[in-house]
Amino acid sequence: MNGQDMNPAPWWQHGHVWLLIAGPAAVVVAGVLTAWIAVAKSDPVVDADYYRRGIEINKQLAAERALLPAVQGRNHAATPVKP
């Protein structure tokens, strides 16, 4: 005989077979998990007054930006000079 085994091991006893199965199996598990999350958790509803709230947020940000030079100046004045 040429050194070949006449009774080869079954397919599940070979490690490379499990390596090939592991990739697609992980994708299937991830897909099922993603589908479960999508079905189980509801998406947040957009507020009916989202446009008005957005305008209020923009006004608040503009007011904060108007104070920015004063805040930067104060921080600069409080920074000690290195010897």
Backbone bond lengths (Angstrom), bond angles and torsions (degrees), N, CA, C in turn:
res aa  C-N    CA-C-N  psi(-1)  N-CA   C-N-CA  omega(-1)  CA-C   N-CA-C  phi
1 M - - - 1.436 - - 1.525 109.18 -
2 N 1.295 115.58 153.92 1.461 121.27 -175.41 1.522 113.50 -87.05
3 G 1.281 118.57 22.19 1.452 120.92 -179.87 1.518 112.52 84.69
4 Q 1.305 117.30 3.50 1.456 120.26 178.09 1.519 109.15 -88.25
5 D 1.312 113.85 143.76 1.460 119.34 179.84 1.525 109.22 -78.70
6 M 1.279 117.68 130.57 1.459 120.99 -179.16 1.522 111.67 -75.84
7 N 1.326 117.70 -24.58 1.457 122.38 177.67 1.535 108.23 -116.62
8 P 1.337 117.63 84.94 1.462 118.94 -178.74 1.527 111.58 -67.33
9 A 1.290 114.58 155.10 1.467 120.34 -179.46 1.520 109.93 -68.81
10 P 1.318 117.01 152.75 1.470 119.85 177.47 1.532 110.63 -63.52
11 W 1.337 116.16 160.32 1.464 120.74 -173.02 1.522 112.85 -61.37
12 W 1.327 119.07 -31.25 1.461 120.75 -176.20 1.520 113.11 -75.89
13 Q 1.286 117.29 -6.78 1.456 120.22 178.58 1.527 112.35 -95.11
14 H 1.321 117.58 2.00 1.458 121.33 178.44 1.530 108.84 -99.59
15 G 1.316 116.58 127.54 1.458 121.53 -176.47 1.517 113.85 -65.65
16 H 1.326 117.90 -36.19 1.460 119.67 -177.09 1.531 111.65 -67.32
17 V 1.313 117.87 -25.39 1.466 120.66 176.94 1.524 109.30 -67.05
18 W 1.310 116.95 -43.04 1.466 120.56 179.10 1.521 111.16 -68.05
19 L 1.317 116.29 -30.98 1.463 119.65 175.88 1.529 110.39 -65.58
20 L 1.307 117.05 -40.07 1.458 120.96 177.68 1.529 112.10 -69.57
21 I 1.306 117.45 -33.78 1.462 121.43 -179.51 1.533 110.97 -76.70
22 A 1.314 118.08 -28.93 1.463 122.00 -173.62 1.531 112.75 -62.71
23 G 1.324 118.47 -39.75 1.465 120.77 -178.41 1.518 112.86 -62.25
24 P 1.332 118.36 -58.88 1.462 119.12 177.85 1.525 113.60 -61.21
25 A 1.315 117.62 -34.15 1.464 120.09 178.63 1.527 110.44 -64.77
26 A 1.321 117.32 -39.91 1.470 120.43 178.16 1.523 110.88 -65.02
27 V 1.320 117.45 -37.38 1.464 121.16 178.22 1.522 110.62 -66.30
28 V 1.320 117.36 -40.73 1.462 120.68 178.58 1.524 110.38 -64.43
29 V 1.319 117.33 -43.88 1.464 120.64 178.92 1.530 110.04 -63.11
30 A 1.314 117.92 -43.37 1.467 121.01 179.07 1.525 110.93 -64.38
31 G 1.326 117.93 -38.27 1.458 121.09 177.93 1.519 112.41 -65.42
32 V 1.322 116.63 -43.05 1.467 120.38 178.16 1.524 110.04 -65.02
33 L 1.320 117.33 -41.69 1.456 120.96 178.50 1.527 110.90 -63.47
34 T 1.316 117.79 -41.87 1.459 121.63 178.55 1.526 110.91 -64.72
35 A 1.314 117.17 -42.59 1.467 120.37 177.72 1.516 110.97 -63.65
36 W 1.318 117.58 -40.47 1.466 120.86 178.29 1.521 110.93 -63.13
37 I 1.323 117.78 -44.17 1.465 120.86 178.65 1.527 110.36 -62.70
38 A 1.328 117.21 -41.24 1.460 120.87 -178.76 1.525 111.52 -65.39
39 V 1.319 117.55 -35.91 1.460 120.41 -178.42 1.528 110.88 -82.11
40 A 1.310 117.89 -37.81 1.460 121.73 -173.72 1.522 113.05 -76.13
41 K 1.303 117.84 -33.67 1.463 121.18 -175.41 1.527 108.96 -105.95
42 S 1.323 115.46 130.40 1.459 118.72 179.34 1.528 110.18 -86.34
43 D 1.313 115.24 150.32 1.452 120.26 177.74 1.524 109.42 -77.14
44 P 1.338 117.30 145.70 1.472 118.54 178.75 1.526 109.90 -67.90
45 V 1.319 114.62 142.94 1.457 120.98 -179.45 1.527 108.46 -85.30
46 V 1.313 116.11 138.24 1.464 120.72 177.70 1.523 107.87 -75.15
47 D 1.328 115.95 134.23 1.461 120.13 179.17 1.518 110.65 -61.83
48 A 1.328 114.86 149.17 1.465 119.89 179.55 1.520 111.12 -67.65
49 D 1.328 116.69 -28.08 1.467 120.06 -178.76 1.531 111.63 -105.84
50 Y 1.324 116.48 38.44 1.459 120.74 -177.39 1.525 112.20 -61.44
51 Y 1.323 117.55 -32.68 1.464 120.49 -177.54 1.528 110.31 -69.22
52 R 1.334 117.10 -44.03 1.468 120.76 178.71 1.525 110.43 -64.01
53 R 1.313 117.15 -41.40 1.471 119.99 179.29 1.519 110.83 -65.05
54 G 1.325 117.07 -36.57 1.461 120.21 177.02 1.520 111.72 -64.11
55 I 1.325 117.01 -40.39 1.469 120.42 177.85 1.522 110.44 -64.09
56 E 1.342 117.49 -40.96 1.465 120.98 178.19 1.532 110.87 -63.12
57 I 1.303 116.90 -40.74 1.476 120.37 178.73 1.528 109.82 -64.19
58 N 1.321 117.36 -42.70 1.467 120.35 178.74 1.517 111.53 -63.04
59 K 1.336 117.77 -38.01 1.468 120.62 177.15 1.522 110.64 -64.49
60 Q 1.328 116.52 -42.08 1.466 120.62 179.11 1.528 110.66 -64.22
61 L 1.322 117.44 -41.92 1.458 120.22 178.64 1.524 111.33 -65.60
62 A 1.333 117.37 -37.39 1.467 120.81 178.24 1.518 110.22 -65.08
63 A 1.326 117.57 -39.94 1.463 120.92 178.52 1.528 110.45 -65.18
64 E 1.316 117.26 -38.94 1.469 120.32 178.46 1.525 110.65 -68.08
65 R 1.347 117.05 -37.37 1.464 119.89 178.18 1.517 111.85 -67.55
66 A 1.326 117.38 -30.27 1.464 120.81 178.85 1.522 110.81 -66.18
67 L 1.319 117.37 -29.81 1.470 121.29 179.70 1.523 112.42 -86.85
68 L 1.301 117.97 -8.22 1.460 121.55 -174.42 1.525 113.78 -57.68
69 P 1.347 121.35 -46.41 1.466 118.59 179.62 1.532 112.70 -60.17
70 A 1.341 117.82 -37.02 1.457 120.13 178.93 1.526 110.58 -66.43
71 V 1.302 117.22 -40.79 1.463 121.00 -179.80 1.525 109.73 -66.13
72 Q 1.316 117.39 -41.55 1.462 120.32 179.11 1.525 110.36 -65.08
73 G 1.324 117.14 -41.29 1.468 120.04 178.36 1.505 111.65 -63.53
74 R 1.317 117.13 -41.41 1.456 120.56 179.32 1.521 109.93 -63.48
75 N 1.326 116.95 -43.29 1.463 119.84 -179.79 1.523 110.50 -65.84
76 H 1.323 117.39 -36.63 1.446 120.40 179.90 1.534 111.15 -67.87
77 A 1.342 115.99 -38.85 1.458 119.89 -179.56 1.532 110.68 -70.11
78 A 1.306 118.62 -30.21 1.462 121.68 -178.60 1.528 112.30 -81.52
79 T 1.305 117.26 -12.25 1.453 120.41 -179.03 1.532 109.35 -77.93
80 P 1.328 117.05 124.04 1.466 118.32 -179.24 1.537 111.07 -70.31
81 V 1.316 114.73 151.56 1.456 121.01 179.14 1.526 107.47 -83.20
82 K 1.325 116.46 134.22 1.455 120.40 179.23 1.530 108.93 -76.78
83 P 1.321 116.68 137.39 1.482 119.90 -179.29 1.519 112.56 -72.34
